Amino acid sequence: MDTFAARGYNNASLQEIADRSGVTQAGVLHYFRTKAQLLTSVLDLRDATDIEQLGPDRPRGLAFLRHLVDTARRNTEREGIVRLYAVLSAESVTEGHPAQEYFRDRYAGLRTMVTEALAEASELGETRSDLDLEEAAAAIIAVMDGLQIQWLLAPDSVDMATVTDRVITALLADLTGKPD
């Protein structure tokens, strides 16, 4: 994770990964046939860690949006994972990048999760029902990802949790027609 986060996929060498892991390059390739397979395994581990922290039941409705604020707060304690995600997600837009499908699927899944939470909030009467939920979901994800980059560049100048909370609160005011 640290090597991919620091150097990106293209500049990370299997030798450096092997050295940092205390094995030979052949040892790394014994477990992961290719560098691309190693990358996708690292990304899967990142997701598994996040899912484990969420627990068996995700929050529903507006509680899920509050969970996103907690996620932003928790991310300030996981700089390496945040850096890994930011570097590789940006890098994945390049032609032929091995994580392109992963990030395309991840963003689609995140938009679906947030859209579902907003739909649940509407069904529970927590928000108006005349909203473009997919648009709101994309905006929330964009804010969170943009804040991660700003925080990585100036951690003392950007409070990801506070700003995420402010944006979600403003969005909820729009979604409910009243201040949260």
C-alpha positions in Angstrom: 0.0 0.0 0.0 2.7 2.4 1.0 4.7 2.0 -2.2 1.7 2.3 -4.5 0.5 5.3 -2.5 3.9 7.1 -2.6 4.8 6.3 -6.2 1.6 5.4 -8.1 1.2 2.2 -10.0 3.5 3.0 -12.9 6.4 4.2 -10.8 6.2 1.5 -8.0 8.7 -1.2 -8.6 8.2 -4.8 -7.5 11.7 -4.8 -6.1 10.8 -1.9 -3.7 7.6 -3.7 -2.7 9.6 -6.9 -2.1 12.2 -5.0 -0.1 9.6 -3.3 2.1 7.8 -6.6 2.6 11.0 -8.5 3.6 10.7 -11.0 0.7 12.3 -11.4 -2.7 10.8 -10.2 -5.9 10.2 -13.8 -6.8 8.4 -14.2 -3.5 6.1 -11.4 -4.3 5.4 -12.9 -7.7 4.8 -16.3 -6.1 1.7 -14.8 -4.3 0.7 -12.3 -7.0 1.4 -13.4 -10.6 1.6 -9.8 -11.8 2.1 -6.3 -10.5 -1.5 -5.6 -11.7 -2.8 -8.5 -9.6 -0.9 -7.2 -6.6 -2.5 -3.7 -7.2 -6.0 -5.1 -7.3 -5.4 -7.2 -4.2 -4.2 -4.1 -2.3 -7.4 -2.2 -3.4 -9.6 -5.2 -2.4 -7.9 -5.2 1.0 -8.6 -1.5 1.4 -12.3 -2.1 0.7 -12.5 -5.1 3.0 -11.0 -3.0 5.8 -13.7 -0.3 5.2 -16.5 -2.8 5.0 -15.3 -4.5 8.2 -15.3 -1.2 10.1 -18.9 -0.5 8.8 -20.1 -3.7 10.3 -22.9 -6.0 9.1 -25.6 -3.4 8.7 -25.0 -0.1 7.0 -26.9 2.9 8.4 -30.1 3.8 6.6 -31.5 7.0 5.3 -29.9 10.2 6.5 -27.9 8.2 9.1 -25.8 6.9 6.2 -24.9 10.5 5.3 -23.8 11.1 8.9 -21.7 7.9 8.5 -19.9 9.6 5.6 -18.9 12.4 7.9 -17.5 9.8 10.3 -15.6 8.2 7.4 -14.0 11.5 6.6 -13.0 11.9 10.2 -11.6 8.3 10.3 -9.7 9.0 7.1 -7.6 11.6 8.8 -6.0 8.7 10.8 -5.3 6.7 7.6 -3.1 8.9 5.5 -1.5 6.0 3.6 -4.9 4.6 2.6 -6.2 8.0 1.6 -3.1 8.7 -0.4 -3.3 5.3 -2.1 -6.9 5.9 -3.1 -6.3 9.5 -4.3 -3.2 8.6 -6.4 -4.6 5.4 -7.9 -8.1 6.8 -8.6 -6.6 9.7 -10.5 -4.1 7.5 -12.3 -6.8 5.0 -13.3 -8.2 7.5 -15.9 -5.2 6.8 -18.1 -5.5 4.4 -21.0 -4.9 0.8 -20.1 -4.5 1.4 -16.3 -5.0 -1.9 -14.5 -7.3 -0.3 -11.8 -9.6 1.5 -14.3 -12.4 -1.1 -14.1 -12.0 -1.3 -10.3 -12.5 2.5 -9.9 -15.3 2.6 -12.5 -17.1 -0.1 -10.6 -16.3 1.5 -7.2 -17.7 4.9 -8.1 -20.8 3.3 -9.6 -21.2 1.3 -6.3 -20.7 4.4 -4.2 -23.2 6.4 -6.2 -25.7 3.5 -5.8 -25.1 3.3 -2.0 -25.6 7.0 -1.5 -28.5 7.2 -3.9 -30.2 4.3 -2.0 -29.6 6.0 1.3 -31.2 9.2 -0.1 -34.1 7.2 -1.4 -34.6 5.6 2.0 -34.6 9.0 3.6 -37.3 10.1 1.1 -39.4 6.9 1.9 -38.9 7.7 5.7 -40.2 11.3 5.1 -36.7 12.7 5.9 -36.3 14.4 2.5 -38.5 15.6 -0.3 -39.4 13.1 -3.0 -38.9 15.4 -6.0 -35.2 15.2 -6.1 -32.5 14.0 -8.5 -30.9 11.6 -6.0 -28.2 10.4 -8.4 -27.0 14.0 -8.9 -26.9 14.6 -5.1 -25.0 11.3 -4.6 -22.4 12.3 -7.2 -22.0 15.7 -5.6 -21.4 14.2 -2.1 -18.7 11.8 -3.5 -17.1 14.5 -5.5 -16.8 16.7 -2.4 -15.3 13.9 -0.3 -12.7 13.0 -2.9 -11.8 16.6 -3.6 -11.3 17.2 0.2 -9.0 14.2 0.4 -6.7 15.7 -2.2 -6.7 19.1 -0.5 -6.1 17.4 2.9 -3.2 15.4 1.5 -1.6 18.6 0.2 -2.2 20.7 3.3 -3.4 18.6 6.3 -3.3 21.5 8.7 -5.4 23.7 6.5 -8.3 21.3 5.6 -10.6 19.6 8.1 -12.2 16.9 6.0 -14.8 15.9 8.5 -16.0 19.5 9.3 -16.2 20.4 5.6 -17.9 17.2 4.7 -20.4 17.8 7.5 -21.0 21.4 6.3 -21.6 20.3 2.7 -24.0 17.4 3.7 -25.8 19.8 6.1 -26.3 22.3 3.2 -27.4 19.5 0.9 -29.9 18.2 3.5 -31.3 21.7 3.9 -31.9 21.7 0.1 -33.3 18.1 0.3 -35.6 18.7 3.2 -36.5 22.3 2.5 -35.4 23.2 6.0 -32.0 23.6 7.8 -30.7 20.3 9.3 
